[in-house]
């Protein structure tokens, strides 16, 4: 089984105002096509962990592997490239640019990566919107669509560079039960049909229970 992401003995300290050990010896791996959720009370270190796994925070002890490559201690430029190419993000808030069209929002990470021609990027963006059943919204401004639709656009944007893994931070936290169910079903389908790995921090027990695996955190540790 191909391992997409692996954390080995990750420790994280906050230095101010006093020394605080936030993450304590975190080790786990995510395999290709695996849909995993991270649960735990507020303040247990879930979001801090996701920040490290997503390569945004590099101030930690331990080792992080992406597709079996050690990426700890890589320089800023390399991490920025890896993040854009291999990791798709879906947050609680969609962070769409409201004055841009839906299509333009989805294209942004691909333009930044700049590995495809403009025509290919447009084609790929339409393709992702089609997978999520929102291609009919392509030319609408992001400010003109509903909350549930915005979250689908955010997922399409996360998929545009065909990442190895999607990371979600409370991706259903702002949605009603109907739209939460939609997002869950989209993720499940991506995991089963596209063999995409997903790692989602959530407070939603119903959501977590239906993922392949739950990683439970308490006081900065993974609880067995």
N, C-alpha and C positions, 0 to 999 in steps of 0.2 A: 504493500500500500504506500503510495507516494505521500510524504509528509509535506504540507504546504507551509506550515508555520510551527516553529518549536521554540519554547522558552525554557532555558536551563538555569536554575538557581538565580532567579531574578530577585534582587533586593533593591529597595529604594528608600532613601532617607530624605526627609525635609530637614534642612539645616536651621531654619528660622521659625519662630523666635527661639526655640530650643531644639535640640536634636530629636527627631521623631522617626522611628522605624515604620514606614508606611506599608511596604510590601516585604513579606518575609519568605524567602526561599521558594519562590513560585516556579514550578516546573510542570509543563504539559505540552502536548502536541495536538495539532489539528491536521487531520488527513484530508486528502482531496475529496470533495463532495460531501464533507461532513457539516452538519448544521448544528452548531453548539451555542448554548446560551450561558451567560454568566449572571448569577444572581447573588444577592446579599444585601444586607441593610445599608442605608445611606452611610457613607463614611467608612465603609469596609475596604475601600481601595479599588473598586471595580473600574471607575473612570480613569484613575491614575494608571492602572494596569493597561487599559486600552490605549492610553496615550503613549505608553512605552512600546506596546506591540505594533502600533501604527507608525513607529519611528519618529514621532513628533518630539518625544522627550528622550534625550540620549544620556541623561545624567542618572545612570543606574549601575548596579553591579550585576554580573552574570552575563549570559550569552543569549542572543536572539538569532534565530536562523529563519531565512525565507527561502523556500524551495531548496533546502539543504545547503544554502550558502550562509556562512557566518556574516551578519551585517552589523554586528556591534562594532563600534569604533570606525565605521565608514564615515567619510567626510560628508559635509552638508549637501554638496551637489549630487553625490551618488545617492544619498538617502532621499533627496527630493525626487530624483528620477525613479527610484524603486517604488516610492510611495505612489507616484502618479501612474506608473505602469502596472503595478501588481496589486495595489490595494484600492478598493472602492469604498467610499464612505457614505453612510446614511445616518443622519443625526435626528434628534427629536425635532429640531427646526430644520426646514428644508434648505435654507440658505440659497434660495434662487434669486437671481437678479431680476427684480420685478419689471424693469423697463425693457428687458430682453425677451425675445420670443421663447417659447418652450424649446424649439429646435436649437436655438442659439445656446441656451443654458446647457442642454445635453452635450453640445459639441465642445464646450470650453476645455475640459480636461484633455481631449484629443488634440485640440489646437496647441495646448501647452506642451504636450508630449512631442508633437510635430513629427510623427513617424509615418503619417499617411498624407496623401494629397488632399486638397480641399474637397474634391469630388468624393473621394473615399470616405472622408469624415462625415459629409452630409448623408451619404448613403448609409453608413453605419449608424448614425444618429436616428434616421428614419426606421432602420431595422430594430433598434432597441425600443423605440416608441411603439412599434408594431407588436413586439413581444409582450409589452405591457398594456396593450389594447388602448393606447392613447394617441395613436398616430394622427387622428382627426384634430388633435389640439396643437399640432406642430407650429402653426403660424400665429397662434394666440399669444398674447403677452402673458407672462407668468402671473401678473397681478390679476388677470381676468378668470383664473380657474379656481376650483374649489380646493379645500385643504387636503382631501384625499387624493385629488389629481396631482397636487403639488408634490406629495410624497412619492407618487409614482414617477413623476418627472425626475425627482432626486435619485430614485433607484436607477432609472434609465441613464442618468448622468454618471452614476457610480459604475455602471456596466460598460461604458463607452470604450474603454481601453482593454476590454476583455481581461479583467484582473484575475489574479490567482485566488484572491479572497475578498469577501465583502465584510467590512466591520461596521456594526451598527451600535450607536449609543442611544438607547431608549427610542428606537425608530417608530414605535407606536405610542409613545408617551403623550403625544398631542392629539391623538385621533380617537374618534368614537369607536364603539365595538365593531360596527360594520366595516369601517375602513381599516381597523386593526386586523380584522380577519382577512381582508384583502391583502394586506402587506404580508401577513404570515403565509398565505397561500402562494403568493409570488415567490417568496424566499424558498418555500418548500419545493416548488417547481424548479427553481434555479438549481437547487441542490440535487434534485433527483434527475432532471433531464439534461442540464448543462454541466453536471458534476462540479458545480461551483462550491467552494468552501465558504461557510458563513460563521461569523463569530459576533454574537449580539448580546450586549449588556441590556438587561431588562428588569423591571419591577413586576412585570405582568406574569403571574404564575401560570395562567392558562396558556399563554404563549410559550413559556419555557417548557412546560410539561410535554408539549408536542414536538419539541426539537429532539434531535438524535441523542443529545447528551447535555446535562446541566453541570456546569462547574460552579460550586457554591463557595462563596468567600465569606470569611469572618475575621475581623481584626487583622486584615492584611495577609491572611493565609488562605490556602485552598483547603476546605474541609473535606476529608475523605467520605 
